[in-house]
Amino acid sequence: MDKSLLKPKYWGLWLGIGIAKLIALLPYKFQMRLAVFIGKLAKPLAKKRNDIARINLHIAFPEKSEQEINALVNESYKSACMAGFESLIAWFMPDRLFKKIPFEIDISSFEKIHHDKSKTVIVLGFHFHCLEIVGRFIGQNYKPFTVMYQKHSNPLMEHIITTARKKHVKECFQRKNIISVIKSLKRKTSLWYAPDQDFKEHSVFVPFFGKLCSTLTITPWLAEKTGAIVIPAYYVRNKDLSGYKLISGEPLEFTGDAYKDAEMTNQFLEEAIRKYPEQYLWQHRRYKTRPEGEEKIY
């Protein structure tokens, strides 16, 4: 560990991490209810994110009334609060407690390729709220497995998160470290990658819930360069807090047309979101980048 992370400016965060490790020892359902309770207290501080979610949900579900949209915003906020505690569970909960959390899997399309040593697979994941806890489950049960992620802006949080993740996955690749990703895929190591965010570069505008959205085109390119098979997947929390579901789709057959291929991935994601709309990361400014001449949305 970099000794600079022990400087006084990080002491408050270190204290918070210590508290988080204690919370991670609590029973799972209690943690989820605690997350919702704390979320209620902190809701005034999350106004900006909830406003973003409301705008996104109006775009995605224009047929819904204002009352229905507000209800979805509230449910999505609760889900996001639980996601925070799910991250603590993923990073800090001991294995003996983590194993008690039920995971229902319907991922045979992924398993078939992952266990075939002559093939390699890219799991095309998405930003459903429970991705961190599901990531730990997959990493522990389907080795070797790697993930691609966006580097945290805080050096201490970057250290804590990547150290925790590497206990369960073979490697964590920063988003821009494409050369290492390609080498790993060519060694037949499975990769989890979630491209459903607005990064501006390497993207095309295709519809997402009927609204043009900047969508990354890196997935087909990676598949072409490495010979990887791309399996789309999503994962959700059971509403009664009885565990999680993981679902994978059939391999995507890319066309070589950037627009059509990006549209294909968005269509899969839309279908998944419509089943569990409150559990998607609507708090992200998904429509931030606009085609030239269009007004800003946020």
C-alpha positions as YAML, in Angstrom:
chain: A
units: angstrom
residues:
- id: 1
  name: MET
  ca: [0.00, 0.00, 0.00]
- id: 2
  name: ASP
  ca: [1.12, 3.53, -0.79]
- id: 3
  name: LYS
  ca: [2.15, 5.14, 2.53]
- id: 4
  name: SER
  ca: [0.68, 8.45, 1.39]
- id: 5
  name: LEU
  ca: [-2.76, 6.92, 2.05]
- id: 6
  name: LEU
  ca: [-1.95, 7.10, 5.77]
- id: 7
  name: LYS
  ca: [-1.77, 10.90, 5.77]
- id: 8
  name: PRO
  ca: [-4.13, 12.77, 8.16]
- id: 9
  name: LYS
  ca: [-6.39, 13.90, 5.31]
- id: 10
  name: TYR
  ca: [-7.49, 10.26, 4.90]
- id: 11
  name: TRP
  ca: [-8.07, 9.50, 8.60]
- id: 12
  name: GLY
  ca: [-11.78, 10.29, 8.44]
- id: 13
  name: LEU
  ca: [-12.21, 7.94, 5.50]
- id: 14
  name: TRP
  ca: [-10.21, 5.22, 7.25]
- id: 15
  name: LEU
  ca: [-12.58, 5.55, 10.22]
- id: 16
  name: GLY
  ca: [-15.54, 5.18, 7.88]
- id: 17
  name: ILE
  ca: [-13.98, 2.07, 6.36]
- id: 18
  name: GLY
  ca: [-13.57, 0.58, 9.83]
- id: 19
  name: ILE
  ca: [-17.25, 1.20, 10.58]
- id: 20
  name: ALA
  ca: [-18.20, -0.27, 7.19]
- id: 21
  name: LYS
  ca: [-16.30, -3.48, 8.02]
- id: 22
  name: LEU
  ca: [-18.30, -3.80, 11.24]
- id: 23
  name: ILE
  ca: [-21.60, -3.19, 9.43]
- id: 24
  name: ALA
  ca: [-20.69, -5.94, 6.95]
- id: 25
  name: LEU
  ca: [-20.82, -8.44, 9.85]
- id: 26
  name: LEU
  ca: [-24.53, -7.79, 10.41]
- id: 27
  name: PRO
  ca: [-27.24, -10.10, 8.97]
- id: 28
  name: TYR
  ca: [-27.95, -9.45, 5.29]
- id: 29
  name: LYS
  ca: [-31.62, -8.48, 5.57]
- id: 30
  name: PHE
  ca: [-30.91, -6.20, 8.51]
- id: 31
  name: GLN
  ca: [-28.30, -4.39, 6.41]
- id: 32
  name: MET
  ca: [-30.76, -3.87, 3.55]
- id: 33
  name: ARG
  ca: [-33.39, -2.43, 5.92]
- id: 34
  name: LEU
  ca: [-30.75, -0.26, 7.58]
- id: 35
  name: ALA
  ca: [-29.75, 1.04, 4.15]
- id: 36
  name: VAL
  ca: [-33.33, 2.12, 3.41]
- id: 37
  name: PHE
  ca: [-33.66, 3.75, 6.85]
- id: 38
  name: ILE
  ca: [-30.43, 5.74, 6.47]
- id: 39
  name: GLY
  ca: [-31.47, 6.58, 2.92]
- id: 40
  name: LYS
  ca: [-34.66, 8.20, 4.19]
- id: 41
  name: LEU
  ca: [-32.65, 10.39, 6.54]
- id: 42
  name: ALA
  ca: [-30.19, 11.34, 3.80]
- id: 43
  name: LYS
  ca: [-32.74, 11.85, 1.02]
- id: 44
  name: PRO
  ca: [-32.53, 15.69, 1.03]
- id: 45
  name: LEU
  ca: [-28.82, 15.33, 0.19]
- id: 46
  name: ALA
  ca: [-29.67, 13.17, -2.85]
- id: 47
  name: LYS
  ca: [-32.04, 15.63, -4.52]
- id: 48
  name: LYS
  ca: [-29.80, 16.15, -7.56]
- id: 49
  name: ARG
  ca: [-29.48, 12.42, -8.24]
- id: 50
  name: ASN
  ca: [-33.19, 11.86, -7.76]
- id: 51
  name: ASP
  ca: [-33.93, 14.70, -10.17]
- id: 52
  name: ILE
  ca: [-31.68, 13.01, -12.75]
- id: 53
  name: ALA
  ca: [-33.51, 9.73, -12.17]
- id: 54
  name: ARG
  ca: [-36.87, 11.47, -12.65]
- id: 55
  name: ILE
  ca: [-35.77, 12.96, -15.99]
- id: 56
  name: ASN
  ca: [-34.47, 9.58, -17.18]
- id: 57
  name: LEU
  ca: [-37.63, 7.78, -16.14]
- id: 58
  name: HIS
  ca: [-39.83, 10.34, -17.94]
- id: 59
  name: ILE
  ca: [-37.83, 9.60, -21.11]
- id: 60
  name: ALA
  ca: [-37.99, 5.84, -20.66]
- id: 61
  name: PHE
  ca: [-41.65, 5.61, -19.67]
- id: 62
  name: PRO
  ca: [-43.57, 8.50, -21.29]
- id: 63
  name: GLU
  ca: [-46.81, 6.58, -20.85]
- id: 64
  name: LYS
  ca: [-46.59, 6.70, -17.05]
- id: 65
  name: SER
  ca: [-48.32, 9.39, -15.00]
- id: 66
  name: GLU
  ca: [-46.41, 11.82, -12.80]
- id: 67
  name: GLN
  ca: [-47.56, 9.85, -9.77]
- id: 68
  name: GLU
  ca: [-46.22, 6.60, -11.24]
- id: 69
  name: ILE
  ca: [-42.90, 8.24, -12.13]
- id: 70
  name: ASN
  ca: [-42.52, 9.65, -8.62]
- id: 71
  name: ALA
  ca: [-43.19, 6.20, -7.18]
- id: 72
  name: LEU
  ca: [-40.50, 4.73, -9.45]
- id: 73
  name: VAL
  ca: [-38.04, 7.46, -8.43]
- id: 74
  name: ASN
  ca: [-38.64, 6.59, -4.78]
- id: 75
  name: GLU
  ca: [-38.25, 2.85, -5.34]
- id: 76
  name: SER
  ca: [-35.12, 3.42, -7.40]
- id: 77
  name: TYR
  ca: [-33.67, 5.57, -4.63]
- id: 78
  name: LYS
  ca: [-34.32, 2.82, -2.07]
- id: 79
  name: SER
  ca: [-32.67, 0.32, -4.39]
- id: 80
  name: ALA
  ca: [-29.66, 2.61, -4.82]
- id: 81
  name: CYS
  ca: [-29.35, 2.91, -1.03]
- id: 82
  name: MET
  ca: [-29.33, -0.86, -0.72]
- id: 83
  name: ALA
  ca: [-26.68, -0.95, -3.45]
- id: 84
  name: GLY
  ca: [-24.39, 1.05, -1.19]
- id: 85
  name: PHE
  ca: [-24.63, -1.58, 1.52]
- id: 86
  name: GLU
  ca: [-24.35, -4.36, -1.07]
- id: 87
  name: SER
  ca: [-20.98, -2.88, -1.96]
- id: 88
  name: LEU
  ca: [-19.91, -3.11, 1.68]
- id: 89
  name: ILE
  ca: [-21.03, -6.73, 1.71]
- id: 90
  name: ALA
  ca: [-19.11, -7.44, -1.51]
- id: 91
  name: TRP
  ca: [-15.94, -5.83, -0.19]
- id: 92
  name: PHE
  ca: [-15.91, -6.73, 3.49]
- id: 93
  name: MET
  ca: [-18.32, -9.53, 4.45]
- id: 94
  name: PRO
  ca: [-16.53, -12.75, 5.53]
- id: 95
  name: ASP
  ca: [-17.04, -15.75, 3.25]
- id: 96
  name: ARG
  ca: [-18.89, -17.73, 5.95]
- id: 97
  name: LEU
  ca: [-21.61, -15.05, 6.02]
- id: 98
  name: PHE
  ca: [-21.58, -14.30, 2.30]
- id: 99
  name: LYS
  ca: [-22.27, -17.94, 1.47]
- id: 100
  name: LYS
  ca: [-25.61, -17.67, 3.30]
- id: 101
  name: ILE
  ca: [-26.95, -15.19, 0.70]
- id: 102
  name: PRO
  ca: [-28.96, -17.10, -1.95]
- id: 103
  name: PHE
  ca: [-28.13, -16.61, -5.64]
- id: 104
  name: GLU
  ca: [-30.46, -18.11, -8.24]
- id: 105
  name: ILE
  ca: [-28.64, -18.56, -11.52]
- id: 106
  name: ASP
  ca: [-29.93, -18.94, -15.05]
- id: 107
  name: ILE
  ca: [-26.66, -18.43, -16.87]
- id: 108
  name: SER
  ca: [-26.12, -21.65, -18.82]
- id: 109
  name: SER
  ca: [-25.16, -19.72, -21.96]
- id: 110
  name: PHE
  ca: [-22.28, -18.15, -20.01]
- id: 111
  name: GLU
  ca: [-21.30, -21.32, -18.17]
- id: 112
  name: LYS
  ca: [-21.02, -23.33, -21.39]
- id: 113
  name: ILE
  ca: [-18.40, -20.97, -22.84]
- id: 114
  name: HIS
  ca: [-16.63, -20.12, -19.58]
- id: 115
  name: HIS
  ca: [-15.91, -23.80, -18.89]
- id: 116
  name: ASP
  ca: [-14.73, -24.45, -22.47]
- id: 117
  name: LYS
  ca: [-10.96, -23.86, -22.32]
- id: 118
  name: SER
  ca: [-10.80, -23.38, -26.09]
- id: 119
  name: LYS
  ca: [-13.10, -20.33, -25.94]
- id: 120
  name: THR
  ca: [-13.27, -16.99, -24.18]
- id: 121
  name: VAL
  ca: [-16.26, -14.95, -23.14]
- id: 122
  name: ILE
  ca: [-17.09, -11.30, -22.53]
- id: 123
  name: VAL
  ca: [-20.01, -10.94, -20.14]
- id: 124
  name: LEU
  ca: [-21.81, -7.85, -21.37]
- id: 125
  name: GLY
  ca: [-23.14, -6.62, -18.06]
- id: 126
  name: PHE
  ca: [-25.07, -3.48, -17.21]
- id: 127
  name: HIS
  ca: [-25.42, -1.06, -14.32]
- id: 128
  name: PHE
  ca: [-28.17, -2.63, -12.28]
- id: 129
  name: HIS
  ca: [-27.80, -1.58, -8.67]
- id: 130
  name: CYS
  ca: [-26.69, -4.98, -7.35]
- id: 131
  name: LEU
  ca: [-23.74, -5.41, -9.72]
- id: 132
  name: GLU
  ca: [-21.09, -5.25, -6.98]
- id: 133
  name: ILE
  ca: [-22.46, -8.06, -4.84]
- id: 134
  name: VAL
  ca: [-23.20, -10.18, -7.91]
- id: 135
  name: GLY
  ca: [-19.66, -9.51, -9.12]
- id: 136
  name: ARG
  ca: [-18.26, -11.06, -5.95]
- id: 137
  name: PHE
  ca: [-20.47, -14.14, -6.37]
- id: 138
  name: ILE
  ca: [-19.38, -14.64, -9.99]
- id: 139
  name: GLY
  ca: [-15.72, -14.02, -9.16]
- id: 140
  name: GLN
  ca: [-15.77, -16.60, -6.38]
- id: 141
  name: ASN
  ca: [-17.63, -19.28, -8.32]
- id: 142
  name: TYR
  ca: [-16.40, -18.89, -11.91]
- id: 143
  name: LYS
  ca: [-12.63, -18.63, -11.90]
- id: 144
  name: PRO
  ca: [-10.65, -17.29, -13.66]
- id: 145
  name: PHE
  ca: [-12.64, -14.09, -14.06]
- id: 146
  name: THR
  ca: [-11.66, -10.47, -14.68]
- id: 147
  name: VAL
  ca: [-13.50, -7.16, -14.63]
- id: 148
  name: MET
  ca: [-13.13, -3.83, -16.38]
- id: 149
  name: TYR
  ca: [-13.93, -0.74, -14.31]
- id: 150
  name: GLN
  ca: [-13.75, 3.04, -14.07]
- id: 151
  name: LYS
  ca: [-10.96, 4.23, -11.74]
- id: 152
  name: HIS
  ca: [-12.16, 5.95, -8.56]
- id: 153
  name: SER
  ca: [-11.15, 9.60, -8.21]
- id: 154
  name: ASN
  ca: [-10.17, 9.16, -4.54]
- id: 155
  name: PRO
  ca: [-6.84, 7.27, -4.20]
- id: 156
  name: LEU
  ca: [-7.80, 5.61, -0.91]
- id: 157
  name: MET
  ca: [-11.17, 4.41, -2.22]
- id: 158
  name: GLU
  ca: [-9.43, 3.16, -5.37]
- id: 159
  name: HIS
  ca: [-7.05, 1.15, -3.17]
- id: 160
  name: ILE
  ca: [-9.79, -0.25, -0.93]
- id: 161
  name: ILE
  ca: [-12.14, -1.20, -3.78]
- id: 162
  name: THR
  ca: [-9.56, -2.83, -6.06]
- id: 163
  name: THR
  ca: [-7.94, -4.68, -3.14]
- id: 164
  name: ALA
  ca: [-11.33, -6.06, -2.11]
- id: 165
  name: ARG
  ca: [-12.28, -7.05, -5.64]
- id: 166
  name: LYS
  ca: [-8.98, -8.80, -6.28]
- id: 167
  name: LYS
  ca: [-9.74, -11.21, -3.44]
- id: 168
  name: HIS
  ca: [-12.41, -12.71, -5.69]
- id: 169
  name: VAL
  ca: [-11.37, -11.99, -9.29]
- id: 170
  name: LYS
  ca: [-8.10, -12.59, -11.11]
- id: 171
  name: GLU
  ca: [-7.61, -8.99, -12.26]
- id: 172
  name: CYS
  ca: [-9.31, -5.58, -12.32]
- id: 173
  name: PHE
  ca: [-8.54, -3.65, -15.50]
- id: 174
  name: GLN
  ca: [-8.98, 0.10, -15.64]
- id: 175
  name: ARG
  ca: [-11.24, 1.12, -18.48]
- id: 176
  name: LYS
  ca: [-8.45, 2.60, -20.62]
- id: 177
  name: ASN
  ca: [-6.08, -0.35, -20.17]
- id: 178
  name: ILE
  ca: [-7.32, -2.00, -23.37]
- id: 179
  name: ILE
  ca: [-4.02, -3.70, -24.27]
- id: 180
  name: SER
  ca: [-4.04, -5.71, -21.03]
- id: 181
  name: VAL
  ca: [-7.70, -6.58, -21.56]
- id: 182
  name: ILE
  ca: [-6.97, -7.92, -25.04]
- id: 183
  name: LYS
  ca: [-4.01, -9.99, -23.78]
- id: 184
  name: SER
  ca: [-6.14, -11.46, -21.01]
- id: 185
  name: LEU
  ca: [-8.99, -12.38, -23.36]
- id: 186
  name: LYS
  ca: [-6.54, -14.03, -25.74]
- id: 187
  name: ARG
  ca: [-5.41, -16.16, -22.78]
- id: 188
  name: LYS
  ca: [-9.03, -17.38, -22.56]
- id: 189
  name: THR
  ca: [-9.88, -15.55, -19.34]
- id: 190
  name: SER
  ca: [-13.49, -14.44, -18.97]
- id: 191
  name: LEU
  ca: [-14.20, -10.70, -18.69]
- id: 192
  name: TRP
  ca: [-17.11, -8.75, -17.22]
- id: 193
  name: TYR
  ca: [-17.69, -5.38, -18.86]
- id: 194
  name: ALA
  ca: [-20.56, -2.88, -18.50]
- id: 195
  name: PRO
  ca: [-20.51, -0.25, -21.28]
- id: 196
  name: ASP
  ca: [-23.88, 1.40, -20.52]
- id: 197
  name: GLN
  ca: [-22.54, 4.79, -19.42]
- id: 198
  name: ASP
  ca: [-21.81, 8.07, -21.18]
- id: 199
  name: PHE
  ca: [-18.07, 8.21, -21.90]
- id: 200
  name: LYS
  ca: [-18.33, 10.28, -25.12]
- id: 201
  name: GLU
  ca: [-15.46, 8.60, -27.00]
- id: 202
  name: HIS
  ca: [-15.80, 5.48, -29.19]
- id: 203
  name: SER
  ca: [-19.56, 5.81, -29.37]
- id: 204
  name: VAL
  ca: [-22.50, 6.27, -31.70]
- id: 205
  name: PHE
  ca: [-25.94, 7.73, -31.11]
- id: 206
  name: VAL
  ca: [-28.60, 5.04, -31.11]
- id: 207
  name: PRO
  ca: [-32.03, 4.89, -29.46]
- id: 208
  name: PHE
  ca: [-32.30, 3.94, -25.80]
- id: 209
  name: PHE
  ca: [-35.95, 3.91, -24.77]
- id: 210
  name: GLY
  ca: [-36.72, 5.88, -27.91]
- id: 211
  name: LYS
  ca: [-34.22, 8.68, -27.22]
- id: 212
  name: LEU
  ca: [-30.87, 8.96, -29.00]
- id: 213
  name: CYS
  ca: [-28.14, 8.02, -26.55]
- id: 214
  name: SER
  ca: [-24.35, 7.99, -26.81]
- id: 215
  name: THR
  ca: [-23.55, 4.25, -26.81]
- id: 216
  name: LEU
  ca: [-20.08, 2.70, -26.69]
- id: 217
  name: THR
  ca: [-18.95, 0.60, -29.65]
- id: 218
  name: ILE
  ca: [-15.99, -1.07, -27.95]
- id: 219
  name: THR
  ca: [-17.68, -4.43, -27.30]
- id: 220
  name: PRO
  ca: [-17.88, -5.67, -30.93]
- id: 221
  name: TRP
  ca: [-14.35, -4.38, -31.50]
- id: 222
  name: LEU
  ca: [-13.02, -6.34, -28.51]
- id: 223
  name: ALA
  ca: [-14.82, -9.46, -29.69]
- id: 224
  name: GLU
  ca: [-13.34, -9.13, -33.17]
- id: 225
  name: LYS
  ca: [-9.79, -8.55, -31.87]
- id: 226
  name: THR
  ca: [-9.83, -11.47, -29.44]
- id: 227
  name: GLY
  ca: [-12.30, -13.97, -30.87]
- id: 228
  name: ALA
  ca: [-14.36, -13.68, -27.68]
- id: 229
  name: ILE
  ca: [-18.02, -14.64, -27.58]
- id: 230
  name: VAL
  ca: [-20.23, -11.92, -26.08]
- id: 231
  name: ILE
  ca: [-22.95, -13.01, -23.67]
- id: 232
  name: PRO
  ca: [-25.36, -10.32, -22.41]
- id: 233
  name: ALA
  ca: [-26.48, -10.66, -18.80]
- id: 234
  name: TYR
  ca: [-28.39, -8.87, -16.08]
- id: 235
  name: TYR
  ca: [-28.85, -9.41, -12.35]
- id: 236
  name: VAL
  ca: [-31.46, -8.25, -9.86]
- id: 237
  name: ARG
  ca: [-32.31, -8.32, -6.18]
- id: 238
  name: ASN
  ca: [-35.42, -10.21, -5.13]
- id: 239
  name: LYS
  ca: [-38.03, -7.75, -3.87]
- id: 240
  name: ASP
  ca: [-38.54, -9.76, -0.69]
- id: 241
  name: LEU
  ca: [-34.78, -9.65, 0.00]
- id: 242
  name: SER
  ca: [-34.53, -13.43, -0.35]
- id: 243
  name: GLY
  ca: [-31.46, -13.17, -2.58]
- id: 244
  name: TYR
  ca: [-30.54, -12.45, -6.20]
- id: 245
  name: LYS
  ca: [-31.24, -13.65, -9.71]
- id: 246
  name: LEU
  ca: [-28.62, -13.81, -12.49]
- id: 247
  name: ILE
  ca: [-29.82, -14.20, -16.07]
- id: 248
  name: SER
  ca: [-27.70, -14.51, -19.21]
- id: 249
  name: GLY
  ca: [-28.93, -14.29, -22.80]
- id: 250
  name: GLU
  ca: [-27.82, -16.02, -25.95]
- id: 251
  name: PRO
  ca: [-24.53, -14.98, -27.63]
- id: 252
  name: LEU
  ca: [-24.78, -11.71, -29.54]
- id: 253
  name: GLU
  ca: [-24.07, -12.00, -33.24]
- id: 254
  name: PHE
  ca: [-22.58, -8.67, -34.25]
- id: 255
  name: THR
  ca: [-23.00, -7.43, -37.80]
- id: 256
  name: GLY
  ca: [-19.96, -5.19, -38.20]
- id: 257
  name: ASP
  ca: [-22.28, -2.18, -38.41]
- id: 258
  name: ALA
  ca: [-21.54, 0.01, -35.35]
- id: 259
  name: TYR
  ca: [-25.06, 1.47, -35.25]
- id: 260
  name: LYS
  ca: [-26.87, -1.87, -35.53]
- id: 261
  name: ASP
  ca: [-24.58, -3.55, -33.02]
- id: 262
  name: ALA
  ca: [-25.00, -0.76, -30.44]
- id: 263
  name: GLU
  ca: [-28.75, -0.83, -31.02]
- id: 264
  name: MET
  ca: [-28.73, -4.60, -30.39]
- id: 265
  name: THR
  ca: [-27.15, -4.22, -26.95]
- id: 266
  name: ASN
  ca: [-29.50, -1.39, -25.99]
- id: 267
  name: GLN
  ca: [-32.51, -3.50, -26.96]
- id: 268
  name: PHE
  ca: [-31.39, -6.34, -24.68]
- id: 269
  name: LEU
  ca: [-30.89, -3.85, -21.85]
- id: 270
  name: GLU
  ca: [-34.29, -2.23, -22.40]
- id: 271
  name: GLU
  ca: [-36.04, -5.59, -22.18]
- id: 272
  name: ALA
  ca: [-34.27, -6.36, -18.90]
- id: 273
  name: ILE
  ca: [-35.01, -2.94, -17.41]
- id: 274
  name: ARG
  ca: [-38.73, -3.17, -18.22]
- id: 275
  name: LYS
  ca: [-38.91, -6.25, -15.96]
- id: 276
  name: TYR
  ca: [-37.16, -4.52, -13.03]
- id: 277
  name: PRO
  ca: [-37.26, -0.75, -13.73]
- id: 278
  name: GLU
  ca: [-36.55, 0.32, -10.15]
- id: 279
  name: GLN
  ca: [-33.23, -1.55, -10.01]
- id: 280
  name: TYR
  ca: [-31.43, 0.17, -12.87]
- id: 281
  name: LEU
  ca: [-28.97, 3.04, -12.29]
- id: 282
  name: TRP
  ca: [-31.25, 5.88, -13.38]
- id: 283
  name: GLN
  ca: [-29.20, 8.22, -11.18]
- id: 284
  name: HIS
  ca: [-26.55, 8.36, -13.93]
- id: 285
  name: ARG
  ca: [-26.80, 11.09, -16.60]
- id: 286
  name: ARG
  ca: [-27.18, 8.54, -19.37]
- id: 287
  name: TYR
  ca: [-28.30, 11.13, -21.94]
- id: 288
  name: LYS
  ca: [-25.72, 13.77, -21.08]
- id: 289
  name: THR
  ca: [-23.90, 13.82, -24.44]
- id: 290
  name: ARG
  ca: [-26.26, 15.05, -27.16]
- id: 291
  name: PRO
  ca: [-26.08, 15.07, -30.95]
- id: 292
  name: GLU
  ca: [-24.82, 18.35, -32.34]
- id: 293
  name: GLY
  ca: [-27.51, 21.01, -32.20]
- id: 294
  name: GLU
  ca: [-29.63, 19.34, -29.52]
- id: 295
  name: GLU
  ca: [-30.34, 21.05, -26.21]
- id: 296
  name: LYS
  ca: [-28.94, 19.67, -22.98]
- id: 297
  name: ILE
  ca: [-31.25, 17.35, -21.07]
- id: 298
  name: TYR
  ca: [-29.89, 17.85, -17.55]
...
